[in-house]
Amino acid sequence: MATTKRSTTTPKGFDWTGLIWLFVFFWYFSGITQLLIQLTGITGFAGFRQAFVMSGIWLAPMLLFPNKTRIMAAVIGVVLWACSMASLGYFFIYQQEFSQSVIFIMFESNVSEAGEYMTQYFAWWIVLAFLAHTAFAIFLWTRLRPVYLPRGRAWVTAVALLVAIIGYPLAKQMARHDDLASGLEAFESRIEPAVPWQMLVAYHRYTQQLDNMQGMLTASSNIAPLKNLKDQQANLPTTLVLVIGESTNRGRMHLYGYPRQTTPNLDAMKDQLQVFNNVITPRPYTIEALQQVLTFADEENPDLYLKTPSIVSVMKQAGYKTFWITNQQTMTKRNTMLTTFSEQADEQVYLNNNRNQNARQYDGDVLEPFSKALTDAAPRKLIVVHLLGTHMSYQYRYPQEFAKFSGRDGVPAAVDDSKLDLYNSYDNAVLYNDFVVSSLIKEYGKADPNGFLLYLSDHGEDVYDSPSRDVLGRNEAKPTIPMYTVPFIAYASPKWRETHDWNFDSIHNRPYTSSNLIHTWAQLAGLSFDELDTTKSLVSLDFKARPRMIGDPYAQKGLSDFAMMEKTAKQTEAAPEVALK
């Protein structure tokens, strides 16, 4: 029987089925991980959508060179398969999406640590899942066939695909941003969910942020040590803990008078705690706040974080072994400063390597490395624990068993039903934060240390708390009180209380800003040095109340006195009406 070769110039009909098989093959390598992310509710839909769109670019060479379809698909497929194995494996182990933070962790690990990692997380079901993933990819490849178009139409279609998927979004981002670098960064975020761009973008951003971080570390290493540092605890076994929360407004904590039972665990141990009622943050953003909270910088001298030691450096100078355990994202453009602080410590534990902040990541993960740090053989230890706290999106901050608040009971009447889910999810996040912070205190107590634990949040959050009931989040240009009011809680071990004055009941209401924390911390720890200003220490007899400035210190007339905002609020705020059960 005679056979005829299909014309590449005059097709009888377009092979839509063949095109769909091609698309599914290329989509599969990105799509399977994104589909799992969607099914487990780890993050939003954007990554799935972008991976779907980006998979279309591989159709262009298939249409241009149909006679090479199987060979090209195999070569491209092997690359995509290798990248997808890394992405899928990381998801299986951590239930997180691959990001530049993962690259950072990989390059920070040595061969021994990598071996321990493989041993710890090896599971036969993962091997079987990889085999199934590979087998299905091969099956899809066997279904591929050439899709023919007339030569001219093939070129038009291929170019149209590339313009629609890459050219137009790239041009759009360039037009939206003032400079080339910002436009490219935004475009990278669009293509990042799809392999192999996920790996390429992650590595590119890792190298960028590594350069930034190395510059900061070099600068910090050149900072002069404190002058005449003396330590009352010198040569005594001491374990001190600083727990940094995130986006937690004390006004939503039952411990501070909120009507809902959002802090049952801290309430139960209240008699063991020193709860300070009048502490604010200088700025409502993590990086900008911690540049002051962790250093000698403040609103009047915002650049001192570049010229003076951080709390970590101070404690190292005093002879402490330092640990930094963080559930915050690691190597992102915004968080490079945080990573710089963490890299000043002797040991680091990075738990959150998600690509997006809006992803499920629970602070309970810090408990195991915290317990391990407590048992470290070093006699003098500083352990910093940085939580994700109650950061937006609130529904991702707590496991389902902490979804206690769902109705209107205890919700201000002015909060309408359209805002109810967000209002309740924030309270649920506060409830879980209570569990985590109280668990850290309990673990610390069980270790029978000589020392204290201090917990504060980096800044607050307004979740329909201000009188208008329409403010969500934080905006320094339009400040509200809940953005700045933070919890400030201290716990001391029995050994520490035996040898130190730990009765601060009479000063719980002192007006204080966390920008002066380093002075309070130093005095609590028994440190003295020339740069110490005891008038800025919350627990000092020399304490001097002063205006608590908030705002952007780099903006013209960017600072204001928090007391003025309080005064205005008292004049305008009516007593809130609470919905009854």
TORSE-420151 format. One record per residue: y, x, z of N, C-alpha, C in turn; residue in one letter. Coordinates in steps of 0.02 Angstrom, whole numbers, plus 50000, padded with zeros to 5 digits. Layout:
N
YXZYXZYXZA/...
This chain:
581
499405004350000500005000050000500625004450000M/501095002649959501705006549956502145005050016A/502485010250040502955009350095503655010850070T/504135007650101504825008750082505215011150143T/505655015850131506075018550185506695014150192K/506855012450255507435008150266508075011650245R/508495008350209509125011350186509585012450245S/509935018150243510425019650295511115017350273T/511155014350216511815012150191511855004650182T/511285001450171511304994250159510774990850202T/510874990550266510384987450310510344979950298P/509744977050304509674969850295509964966150355K/509944969050413510204965850473510244970950529G/510734970050571510824975050624510284974350677F/510014979950700509464980050748509734979750820D/509904973750842510184973050909509674974850964W/509044973150951508534974751001508474982351011T/508494986050955508464993250960509064996050998G/509654993250987510254995451022510204994151097L/509934988351114509854986651185509374991451219I/508824993151186508364997951215508705004651226W/509105006851179509475013151187509945012851247L/510305007351252510785006751308510425006651375F/509885002751379509515002251442509235009151462V/509005012951413508745019651428509275024051460F/509865024251431510395028551458510685025651523F/510725019051527510985015951588510515017051647W/509875017251634509365017551686509485023251736Y/509685029151711509735034951755510305034251806F/510835030851787511375029451835511255022751869S/510995018051831510975011151854510495009951911G/509935013651912509445012151964509715013652034I/510075019252040510385020852105510935015952122T/511355014452072511905009752084511635002752101Q/511075000952071510774994452086510524994352158L/510214999752180509985000152249510564999852298L/511115003152279511715002952321511974995852328I/511954992152272512174985152274511704980852316Q/511054981752307510574977552342510584978752417L/510744984852437510774986452509511464985352539T/511954983452497512624981852522512994987852550G/512844993852526513154999852554513885000352535I/514054998452474514754998852453514884993252402T/515474993252373515684987852329515394988452258G/515654984052213515374983252146515654988252096F/516204991552113516554995752065516105001252036A/515715004552078515285009852054514765007452005G/514475001652019513974998751974514294997151907F/514884994351908515244992551846515404998751805R/515655003851838515855009851801515255013551773Q/514705013651810514095016851784513835013051723A/513895006551725513675002351668514095003951606F/514755004251615515195005651559515095012651531V/515055017551576514995024551553514345025951517M/513835022051530513195023151495513255021851420S/513775018251400513855016651329514055022551286G/514315027951315514545033451273513965036851237I/513365036451265512795039851233512555036251171W/512805030251160512625026651099512955029751037L/513535032951048513915035750992513495040750951A/513205045950982512815050650941512185047350911P/511915042350945511335038850918511495035150853M/512095032250850512305028750789512495033550734L/512765039350752512975044250701512385047850670L/511875049150710511305052950686510655049250702F/510545043550671509965039450689509295042850678P/509255047250629508625050650615508415055450671N/508895057150714508755061750770508725057950837K/508655051450834508715047250895508245049550950T/507605050150936507115051750988507235058651018R/507395063550974507515070350998508135070651041I/508695067751017509315067951055509245064151121M/508905058451118508815054451179508395058351230A/507905062151206507485066051251507895071551285A/508305075151246508705080551273509215077851324V/509585072751302510075069651348509725066651408I/509155063551395508785060251449508545065051502G/508335071051483508105075951532508675077951578V/509275078851550509855080551591510025074851639V/510035068751611510195062951653509655061951706L/509035063051687508475062251735508545067051793W/508695073351778508765078451831509325076551879A/509885074351852510455072351895510275066151935C/509925061451903509745055251937509255056551994S/508825061551986508345063152039508715065552102M/509235069652092509635072052149509995066152182A/510295061952140510675056252166510215051352202S/509645049852171509175045052199508865047752264L/508685054252263508405057252323508885057052381G/509505058452367510015058352420510085051352448Y/510055046352403510095039452426509495037652470F/508895039652449508295038152488508355040852559F/508625046752566508645050052631509215047452675I/509805046752645510395045252685510695038352673Y/510445034652623510755028352604511495029152590Q/511655034652556512345036152537512365038052464Q/512965037452435513065039252366513265046652361E/513005049952311513145057152301513895058252291F/514155063652320514875065052315514995072552322S/515635074452317515805081552324515645084152394Q/515615079652443515445081752510514735084552513S/514295081652472513605084052470513585091152443V/513985092552391514025099252363514255104152417I/514745101952457515005106152511514445107852561F/514065102852581513525103952628512995108652599I/512835107652535512335111852502512545119152503M/513165120552484513395127452481513515130452549F/513605126152601513705128552668513045130152703E/512485127852673511825128852704511505135252678S/511105138452721510725144352700510015142352683N/509605147152662508925145752640508515142852697V/508605145652757508225143252815508395135952830S/509035134352829509245127452842508985122752788E/508975125052726508715120952671507975119552681A/507605124652704506895123752717506775118852773G/507165119352827507115114652882507275107552859E/507765107052815507965100552788507395097352750Y/507075101352705506525098752665505945096552710M/505795100552761505245098852806505395092552845T/506015091852867506195086152909506175079552870Q/506395079752807506475073552770505935072252718Y/505455076852712504925075852663504505069752682F/504375065552632503945059752641503585058352576A/502945056652581502555055452520502815049652480W/503105044652514503355038852476503925040852430W/504305046052450504845048352406504555051552344I/504015055452352503675058452294503435052952247V/503125047852276502875042352234503445038752199L/504005037952235504585034652204504855038852146A/504875045452155505095049852101504635049352040F/503985049152053503505048651998503585042051961L/503685036652000503795030151968504435030051928A/504955033051957505595033551922505525037351856H/505155042751857505055046851798504625043151747T/504085039951771503635036351725504005030751689A/504435027151724504785021751691505295024351640F/505595030151656506045033251607505675035151544A/505065037851552504665039551493504475033351454I/504305028051490504145021751456504745019251415F/505335019551444505925017351407506035021751345L/505905028151352505995032751295505515030851238W/504905028751255504425026851202504635020651165T/505095016751192505325010651159505905011951112R/506165018051112506765019451072506585020050999L/507045017850957506975018550885507675019250855R/507705021950794508365022850762508705016150750P/509345016050759509755010150743510235012250687V/510145009250629510525011450570511135007050557Y/511655010450536512265007250511512485011050449L/512835007750404513135011650349513555017250378P/513565022950343513875028950370514585027750395R/514985024550354515675023350374515735018950435G/515315013650436515335009150493515075012550556R/514595016950548514335020650606514875024950638A/515265028350596515805032450622516335028250657W/516515022650626517015018150656516765015650724V/516135013550727515855010950789515825016350843T/515605022350824515545027850872516225029750900A/516725030350856517395032050879517675026550923V/517545020250904517785014550944517485014751014A/516845016351018516515016851084516845022251127L/516955028051098517245033651135517965032151156L/518335028851112519025027151129519035021951185V/518605016851179518595011451228518355013851297A/517865018351297517555020451360517915026351391I/518175030951349518495036951375519235037251358I/519385036551294520075037551271520585032951303G/520455026351299520935021551327521005022151403Y/520455022351441520535023151514520895029651533P/520765035051496521095041351510521845040851497L/522025037951439522725037051422523075032451473A/522715027351494522995022551542523145025951609K/522685030151632522805033651695523365038751689Q/523405042051631523955046851621524635043251623M/524655037351593525285033551592525475031151661A/524985029851703525115027251770525355032551819R/525215038851804525365044251852525895048951824H/526235052151870526805056351851526595063151823D/525995065451841525795072051818525085071851792D/524915077051754524255077451722523695077651773L/523785081551826523255082351876523075075751909A/523585071751926523455065351959523105060551911S/523315060551848522995056351798522265058051788G/522125064551784521435066751775521015065051837L/521315065651895520945064051957520755056651959E/521225052351938521075045251937520535043651886A/520565047051828520055046051777519375048451801F/519355054051836518725056551864518405051451910E/518825047951949518565042951995518225037251958S/518455035851897518155030451857517475032551830R/517405038751809516775040851778516275043451829I/516485044651890516065047951940515415044351956E/515395037651957514765034351976514185035651929P/514315037751867513785038651817513565045951814A/512905046951805512655053751793512755055251718V/512885061651701512915067651743513615068951772P/514095064451756514785065551777514835065751853W/514385062151886514375062251959514335069351986Q/513875073251956513795080251978514385084551957M/514615083651895515155087751870515805086451908L/515965080051919516575078351956516515080852028V/515925079952058515825082152127515935089652133A/515665093452086515745100652089516465102752076Y/516785099452028517495101052013517935099752074H/517835094052106518245092452164518075096952224R/517445098652229517245103252283517615109952276Y/517635112652215517975119152205518715118552218T/519015112852198519725111852211519865111752286Q/519495107552322519625106852393519415113052432Q/518915116652407518725122852440519285127952436L/519615128252378520185132852371520735130952420D/520875124352424521395122052471521205123752543N/520575122352559520355123552628520355130952646M/520135135052599520125142252612520835144852624Q/521305142152586522005144152597522245142252666G/522065136152688522255133952754521915138052809M/521275139452798520905143452848521185150552853L/521365153352796521665159952797522325159852835T/522725154652821523365154052856523255153152931A/522765148952950522655147653021522385153853057S/521995157953020521725164053051522265169153066S/522835168353032523385173053043523875170653097N/523735164753125524175162153178524065166253242I/524595168153273524545172253333524225168253390A/523815171353432523525167853489524065166053540P/523885161553586524345159653638524495165553684L/525085165553711525295171053754525115169753827K/524835174753858524685174553930524235168753949N/523725167553908523265162053923522845163653985L/522835158954032522425159654092522015153254100K/521415154054126520945148554131520675148054202D/520815142454236520565141454303519805140854304Q/519515139054246518795138154241518445144454216Q/518805149854210518515156054182517855157754216A/517355159154175516685161154197516295155554231N/516565149454232516195143854260515895139654204L/515265137554211514965133154160515385126754153P/515595125254093516035119554081515885116554013T/515835109954010515745106453947516285101053941T/516715101853892517255097053880517145093553814L/517315087153811517195083153751517835079453732V/518015079853668518565076053641518285071353588L/518345064853599518105059853551518715056753517V/518745057553452519305054953412519075048653376I/519375043053392519215036853359519625035953295G/519545030253264519875028953200520085021653195E/520735020653183521005013953166520875008753219S/520855010853282520705006053336521335004353375T/521524998153372522094995453408521844993153477N/522124996153529521884994353596522004987053612R/522474983953577522604976853588522034972353571G/521524975053536520934971053519520324972953562R/520464976653616519934978653662519984974553727M/519434971353747519434967553808519614971853868H/519444978253865519614982953918520364983153930L/520744981753878521484981753882521774974753886Y/521354969753898521614963053909521524958153852G/521224960153797521084955553742520584950253765Y/520694943953748520264938653776519534938853754P/519404941153694518714941453671518344947353704R/517694946453714517284951653747517084956953697Q/517554961053677517424966153626517214972853655T/517264973653721517094980153752516654979253813T/516084975953807515674974653867515414980953901P/515264986053863514994992253892515524996253929N/516114996953899516655000453933516894996453993L/516894989753987517074985554044516614986954103D/515964987754089515464988654142515554995254178A/515845000254144515935006754177516675008054192M/517075002854194517795003654203517975007554266K/517595006554320517745009954382517655017454377D/517295019754327517185026954317517695030054269Q/518125025754240518565028054187519295028254210L/519675032654180520395032554186520665029554121Q/520925023454125521145019754066521905019654064V/522185023254017522915023654010523155018253962F/523675014653985523865008353952524455008753905N/524775014553900525415014653865525475020853820N/524935022253783524925028053738524975025553666V/525385028953627525455027253556525315033553514I/525205032453451525145037853403525815038853367T/525975044853345526615045853311526625043153240P/526035042853208526015040753138525385036453127R/525415031653081524845027153072524335029353020P/524305035853006523835038452957523455044352988Y/522815044852973522375049653006522625056853001T/522715059252940522895066252930523555067852963I/524055063652948524725064952974524745064453050E/524345059853079524325059353152523975065453183A/523405067353156523015072753187523335079553178L/523765080253127524145086453122524575087653183Q/524765082253216525145082753278524695082353339Q/524225077653339523795076553397523395082753415V/523155086453365522715092153378523085098853382L/523745098753376524125105053376524755104253419T/525195109153414525835108853450526375105353410F/526215102853351526705099253311526865092553343A/527465089953329527655083253349528155080553297D/528435074753310528875071753260529505075753249E/529745079353300530335083453291530175090253259E/529545092353266529335098853238528675097953200N/528695094253145528065092353112527685098053080P/528025103653065527685109153031527355114153078D/527385112953143527085117653190526325118053183L/526025113053151525295113453142525115119253096Y/525605121553057525485127253012525595133953047L/525905133753106526135139953138525845141053207K/525525136053235525275136553304524535134753305T/524165136953357523445135653360523285128253370P/522705126253347522455119553360522085119553427S/521885113653449521495113153511520855117253506I/520535116953447519925120853437520055128253446V/520585130653415520745137853421520925139753492S/521285135353526521465136653596520845137453639V/520365132953630519765133153671519335139253654M/519335141153591518965147253572519285153353604K/519955153453606520295158953639520125159253713Q/519995153353742519825153053814519085154653826A/518705155953773518015157953781517495152553774G/517695146853746517235141253736516885141853669Y/516245139953667515905138853603516095131853580K/516285131253517516575124953493516125121653441T/516085115053447515685110953401516135105453372F/516015103753310516375098253278515855093753244W/515785087753269515325082853242515735077153212I/515665076053147516095071053116515715066053074T/515915059853079515665054453036516185052452985N/516705056552979517215055452928516975058852863Q/517255056652807517115060052744517335067352750Q/516995071652712517105078752719517595081452667T/517335083152608517755086552558518075081652510M/518575078152534518995074052490519705076752493T/520105074852444520785077552441521165075852504K/521085069752529521445067752589521185071152652R/520535072552652520225074952714520145082552718N/520435086152670520375093452672520655096252737T/521195093352762521495095752825521005094752883M/520645089152883520155087952936519595093052932L/519365094452871518835099352862519075106252884T/519715107652873519995114052896519965114552972T/520155109053006520095109053079519365110153100F/518905106653067518205107153086517925114053074S/518145117253019517885123953003518135129253052E/518625127653092518845132253144518345132653201Q/517915127453206517415127253259516835132053242A/516445133753293515875138153283515315134653246D/515215128353261514685124553228514955117753206E/514715115453148514945109053121514335104753103Q/514415098253111513925093453088514305088153047V/514145087852982514475083052938513985077452921Y/514145071452941513675065852934513845061052878L/514465060952856514685055952807514845059352741N/514395058852693514505061852628514565056652573N/514775050552593514875045252544515435046952496N/515375044452435515915045352386516505040952405R/516365034952431516885030252450516935029652525N/517545028852551517635027252621517385020252636Q/517455015752586517225008852595516475008452582N/516085011352626515365011452620515065010952690A/514465008252694514145007552760513995014352789R/514285015652846514175021952881514295020652954Q/513775021352994513805019253064513905025253110Y/514335024453159514495029853205513925031553253D/513435027153257512855028753299512515035253277G/512635037353215512335043453190512565049653228D/513135049153263513385055153299512995056453363V/512625051653387512315052353454511795057953456L/511385058453405510865063653406511155070653404E/511615072253356511905079053359512325080253421P/512615074953449512995075853511512535077853568F/511965074553573511475076353625511225083453616S/511125085453554510905092253540511425097353560K/512055095853546512595100553565512645101153641A/512535095653676512565095853749512055100653779L/511485101353745510955105553771510995112753746T/511505114353706511595121153682511645125953742D/511375131853733511335136653788512005139553809A/512515138853768513175141653785513415138553850A/513645142653898513855139853963514515136053960P/514935137853911515595134653906515655131753835R/515725125153832515705121753767516285116853761K/516555116453701516995111053680516645107353624L/516565100853632516255096753580516755091553557I/516945091953493517385086953463516955082153422V/517025075753436516665070553398517185066253363V/517155066153297517645062253258517285056253228H/517465050353251517145044153230517485041153169L/517115036753135517405032553083517705026253114L/517505024753175517815019653215517835012753183G/518445010053179518535003353151518925003553086T/518795008753048519145009752984518965004252935H/519455002052897519344997452843518865000652791M/518394997052763518264989952768517824988552829S/518054984052870517774983152936517044981052935Y/516844977052885516154974652883515654980252873Q/515884986052851515434991752842515374996052904Y/515724994352957515754998753015515234997053069R/514864991653061514404989653114513764986753084Y/513194987853118512564984753097512594977253108P/512144973653077512154966353079512074963653150Q/511704967253192511594964653260512234964653302E/512764967753277513404967553313513894962553282F/513644958453237514074953253207514104947253254A/514424948153310514444943153363514984937853349K/515544939853321516114935453313516124932653242F/516104926053236516094923053169516514916653165S/516654913453221517024907253219517754908053238G/518054902753263518764902853281518874903653356R/518344903853394518424904653466518784911153482D/519364910553515519764916353534520214918953480G/520224915753422520654917953366521324914353371V/521884917853365522534914453366522564908953313P/522854903353332522884897653288523254899153223A/523724903753226524124905353166523734909353114A/523154911953133522724915453085522334910153047V/522504909252983522184903852945521484905752924D/521114900852899520414901852883520294907152830D/520764908252785520674913252733520664920352761S/520924921152822520944927752854520414928552909K/520034923352920519584923152977519034928452972L/518744929352913518194934152906518424941252923D/519014943152898519274949852913519434950552987L/519734945353016519904945553087519274946553129Y/518764942653114518144943053152517774949653140N/517764951953078517414958253063517744964153099S/518404963853108518734969253146518504969053219Y/518464963053248518234962553317517514964953323D/517094963453273516414965953274516394973553270N/516844976453231516894983753226517104986753293A/517574983453328517784985653394517194985253443V/516794979953437516204979053480515714984753470L/515594986653407515134992153394515434998853417Y/516084999553408516425005653432516345006253507N/516365000753542516255000753615515555003353631D/515065001153592514385003653602514345011253592F/514655013653539514615020753522514975025053575V/515585023153592515975027153640515635027053709V/515405021253730515065020853795514405024753794S/514065024853737513445028753731513585036153735S/514135038353706514335045453712514465047253784L/514805042753819514955044053890514305044353931I/513845039653916513205039653953512795045953938K/512775047953874512405054053857512715060153891E/513375060153893513725065653926513555065754001Y/513565059854032513405059454103512695061654119G/512225059854075511525061654086511415069154085K/511835072754048511775080054044512005083454108A/512295079654155512545082354218512995088354208D/513515087554167513945093354152514485094354205P/514835099754198515445100854237516015100354187N/516365094654188516895093854138517125086654132G/517465085254077517715078554065517665076853991F/517685070353977517685067653909518315063553900L/518675064753845519285061053830519205057553763L/519345051053762519315047153700519995044153685Y/520205044953622520795041553597520695040153523L/521065035453497521035034053425521605037753390S/521485039553327522005043053289522615038653280D/522505032253267523055027453259522765020453268H/523205015453267522975008653274522865005253207G/522874998653208522764994653148523034987653162E/523374984853113523624978053121523174973453079D/522784969453113522344964753078522564957753098V/523134955753069523444949253083523614948553157Y/523834954053188524004953953259524754952853272D/525174955353227525894954653238526094947353227S/526684945353253526864938253256526804934453190P/526944937753134526914934253070526204932353050S/525714935853078525004934753064524824935852990R/525214939952956525064941152885525034948652868D/525034952952920525014960152908524294962552917V/524054966252866523384969052869523404976452854L/523154980452900523124987652890523704991352922G/523984996252885524515000452911525015002052855R/525645001952873526175003552825526755006552864N/526845013052858527365016452896528055014052878E/528135011752816528795009252794528955002452825A/528444998852846528534992352879528104992352942K/528314996152993527894997053052527844990853095P/527264990053127527174984953178526844988353238T/526904985253296526644988253357525894989753354I/525474985153329524744986653329524554992753288P/524974994953243524815000953203524835007253246M/525175006853303525305012853343524975012853412Y/524785007153438524505006853505523765008753504T/523595013953541522915016753538522605016953608V/521935016653611521605017753676521635025053696P/521675026253760521685033153787521295032853852F/520685035253851520215034253906519885040953924I/519845042353989519555048654012518995047254062A/518485051354057517925051054104517785058154129Y/517675058954194517515065554222516835065154256A/516455070554249515805070854281515885071454357S/515375069554395515415070254468515585077454490P/515295082354456515435089354474516175090954465K/516465088354411517175089754397517615086354449W/517445080154467517855076454515517825079654584R/517285083154599517235086454664517745092154672E/517935095154617518365101054621519045100154588T/519175094154562519815092954527520105086254549H/520755085954550521095079654564521015075154503D/520675069554512520535065154455520755057954469W/521225057054513521475050454528522155049554493N/522145045954437522755044954398522975037654398F/522725033754446522875026554446523615025154445D/524005029254477524725027854483525115029354419S/524795032654371525155034654310524865031554247I/524435026554255524115023454197524605020354148H/525195018554172525675015154129526225019754103N/526155026154112526665030754086526725030154010R/527335029853984527425029653911527285036553881P/526815036753835526595043253810526435042853736Y/526535048453702526345048953631525795054153624T/525305052653584524745057253575524935063553537S/525545063853510525775069953478525835075653529S/525865073953593525895079053646525225080253680N/524685078053648524025078353679523845085453701L/524005090453662523775097253677524025099653745I/524595097153767524865099053833524465095553888H/524285089253877523875085653926523175088753928T/522895090053870522225092953867522195099653904W/522685103853890522685110453922522705109953997A/523125105354022523185104754095522545101854125Q/522245096954092521615094254116521075099554118L/521075103954067520565109154062520695115154107A/521275115254140521435120754185521705126854149G/522015125854091522295131354053523045131754065L/523295137854064524025138854065524195144454016S/524775143953985525005148953937525755147853927F/526075152653897526805152453890527035146353851D/526645144153802526855138653759526745131753791E/526415131453848526275125153881526915122153908L/527015115653894527595111953920527325106353963D/527325107354028527035102454073527425095954075T/528055096054053528425089754050528155085153995T/527735087953950527425084053898526695082353914K/526485083953975525805082453996525785075754032S/525375071254009525325064554038525125064754112L/524755069854133524485070054201524855074854246V/525425077354223525785082354262526305079254309S/526405082454366526945080354411527615081654378L/527635086154330528255087754295528395083054236D/527955078154225528015073854166528715070854161F/528975071054100529635068254087529575063054031K/529745056854047529745051653996530295053053946A/530135052453883530625053853830530505048853773R/530985048253728530885043653672530245045353634P/529855040253619529235041253581529395039753508R/529475044953470529685044153400529085042753356M/529195038253308528685036653258529005037053189I/528595037353138528855037353070528725043853033G/529005044252974528925050052930529455055252945D/529285060852976529795065852995530105069352935P/529795068652876530045072052817530515067652776Y/530565061352794531005056752758531685056452792A/532195055352752532865054752779532895048552823Q/533105049452885533125044152934532445040752941K/531915044952937531235042252938530965040953008G/531315043353060531065042553128531425036853164L/531055033753208531345028553251531005028753318S/531325025853368531065025653436530605019653443D/529985020853464529505015353471529765010053520F/530165012153568530435007453617530875002153584A/531215003953531531634999153495531204993853462M/530634995753435530184990953405529894986253458M/529744989153516529494984953571530024979953594E/530644982353598531194977953619531284972253570K/531274973753506531354968653455530784963653457T/530174966253468529584961853470529624957053529A/529864959453586529914955153645530434949653635K/530944951253596531464946253583531244940853534Q/530804942753489530624938053435529934935053441T/529504938253480528804935953482528714930253531E/528454924853506528274919253550527574920453576A/527424917153632526754917853660526244915353610A/525724919253594525244917153543524834911153565P/524724906753518524314900953532523594902553512E/523134901553558522444903353546522024897153534V/521614897453482521174891853468520634891453521A/520524885653548520014884753599519344882953568L/518824884453605518154883153580518024875653579K/
